[in-house]
Amino acid sequence: MSDFARLVDFLTIVPENNTFSSETLILAGNSIPELILATGRFCQKESSIKRVVFVGGIGHGTQRLLANCQQRFPELFKQEWINFSEAEIMRELFLTICSRKLELLLEKKSTNTGENARFSFELFRSDAPKSFWLVQDPLLQMRSHYTFSKEWHLPLAAIQPLFFERPILIDFQTQPHFKNAKMDSWWQPDYFLSLVIGEIRRLNDDSFGYGPKGANFIPHVEVPETVLASYHRCHKQLVDDVRG
């Protein structure tokens, strides 16, 4: 397994819970329209879901989402979206697929994962759900899972990450290449590098990370030595961190 494949494999570990069910799904801001449309398909057929929360304000990632929508789904793109928050853009895409009557909530101010979790929790005040599905960029899903667990005061098992399809990296030379070639366009090479390498740095519990030994944004995460070794070998390829 290549170093980058090992990092992606670690970041996209999916906790299995075949009996999980919840009335609530949270869709966190991301730049992958295919993921948003897949969420719409899931909610259309999953009758147990009664509420969908779209989370995300306007930030650096918003332009990536807009560009991806315009390039890959021009038939769905609307010009007025250029003034929308990520939550509003995601809702528009979602509604092109899902026609079921659902409670739709929007959180339009958050600009990072911590705010995604905290501000979405504040939408509910004292009546927050005790469990929910969580959809996020697969490369950000692990840290998002830990972050939402901490901010919502819920055990990890109460939050079920939802990938629809796990990305399996075949190789990375000048750009990522996945087992499902349709995913090759999901992340531009510089953004892919920033996400994969940046997420390992944030998850590793040392003075540079987001765990208790660092910024204390998330609980302790055990990153295997083999993953850290791959991270250190890959780190030199990140010349310019472009993530927002």
Protein Blocks (a to p, Z undefined) as FASTA:
>chain_A
ZZklmmmmmmmoccddfkbccfbdcddddfbfklmmmmmmmmmmmmmbmbdcdeddddfk
lmmmmmmmmmmmmmlpcfklmmpcfklmmmmmmmmmmmcdcdddddfkbcbfklmmmmmm
mmnommccfbdcddddfklmmmmmmmmmmmnopafklpccdekpacddfbdckbccdfbl
mlmmmpcfklmmmmmmmmmmmmpccfklmbfklnomaccddddfklmmmmmmmmmmmmba
cbZZ
